[in-house]
Amino acid sequence: AERRRGGEEEEVSDKKKRDEIEEARKLRDTIYQSRFQETKKISLAVGQEVRCQDQGSMYPATVKEVDTTHRMQRVLLHFQGWHSRFDQWLPVDSPRITLKTKGGGASPRKR
């Protein structure tokens, strides 16, 4: 009888661990999904001109690619007048990126 009782306690303990793991997964997925949904509000398109901060200075850049295959959207930026080896992948919601206004200046994106 003691063996059976010990086995039942192990089953309850295992079930509790599985439930805790499942809850942690759900929380992780919720965090990832909320970040992805937040970045969806920011729209950058291939060919769009932006300004990007690099090493303390702002430079004109062009969006070369938009990657939405990862949980976090990212863009490949080409710095105008620079060789493509200096292109950088950045999260679409990076504070280093500012949108150009119609007047040609840059305006910070709202969060």
C-alpha positions in Angstrom: 0.0 0.0 0.0 2.9 2.3 0.7 4.3 1.9 -2.8 1.0 2.9 -4.3 0.7 6.0 -2.1 4.3 7.0 -3.0 3.5 6.5 -6.7 0.4 8.7 -6.4 2.5 11.4 -4.7 5.0 11.3 -7.5 2.3 11.5 -10.1 0.9 14.6 -8.4 4.3 16.1 -8.1 5.0 15.4 -11.8 1.7 16.9 -12.8 2.4 20.0 -10.7 5.8 20.4 -12.4 4.2 19.9 -15.9 1.6 22.5 -15.0 4.3 25.0 -13.9 6.3 24.4 -17.1 3.1 24.9 -19.2 2.3 28.2 -17.3 5.9 29.4 -17.9 5.6 28.6 -21.6 2.3 30.4 -21.9 3.7 33.5 -20.1 6.8 33.4 -22.4 4.6 33.2 -25.5 2.4 36.0 -24.3 5.4 38.2 -23.9 6.7 37.4 -27.3 3.3 37.9 -29.0 2.8 41.2 -27.2 6.2 42.4 -28.5 5.4 41.3 -32.0 2.0 42.9 -31.9 3.5 46.1 -30.7 6.0 46.2 -33.5 3.3 45.6 -36.1 2.1 49.1 -35.4 5.3 50.5 -36.8 5.4 50.2 -40.5 8.6 50.4 -42.5 8.7 49.5 -46.1 11.5 48.6 -48.5 12.8 51.7 -50.1 11.6 54.0 -47.3 14.1 56.6 -46.3 14.8 57.0 -42.6 17.6 58.4 -40.4 19.6 56.1 -38.2 21.9 56.7 -35.3 25.3 55.1 -35.6 28.2 55.8 -33.2 26.5 58.9 -31.8 25.6 60.6 -35.2 22.5 60.5 -37.3 22.9 59.3 -40.9 20.4 59.0 -43.8 19.5 55.4 -44.5 17.2 53.4 -46.7 15.3 50.3 -45.8 16.7 47.5 -48.0 14.8 44.5 -46.5 12.0 43.9 -44.0 12.2 40.5 -42.1 9.0 39.3 -40.4 10.0 35.7 -40.1 11.3 36.0 -36.6 9.2 36.8 -33.5 10.7 40.3 -33.6 10.4 42.3 -36.9 13.6 43.7 -38.2 14.9 45.8 -41.1 18.1 45.9 -43.0 19.3 49.5 -43.3 21.7 50.8 -45.9 23.5 54.0 -45.0 23.4 56.3 -48.0 26.8 57.0 -49.4 28.4 54.0 -47.5 29.5 50.6 -48.8 26.9 47.8 -48.2 29.3 46.1 -45.8 28.1 48.8 -43.3 24.4 47.8 -43.7 22.8 46.9 -40.4 19.9 44.7 -39.2 17.9 46.5 -36.5 14.6 45.8 -34.7 11.9 47.8 -36.4 11.1 49.5 -33.1 14.8 50.5 -32.4 15.1 53.9 -30.9 18.1 54.4 -33.2 15.7 54.7 -36.2 13.7 57.9 -36.9 11.3 58.5 -39.7 11.9 61.2 -42.2 9.2 63.8 -42.4 7.9 65.1 -45.8 10.0 68.2 -45.3 13.2 66.1 -45.3 14.0 66.3 -41.6 13.6 63.5 -39.2 10.9 63.1 -36.6 11.2 60.8 -33.6 8.8 57.9 -33.7 6.1 57.8 -31.0 6.2 54.8 -28.7 
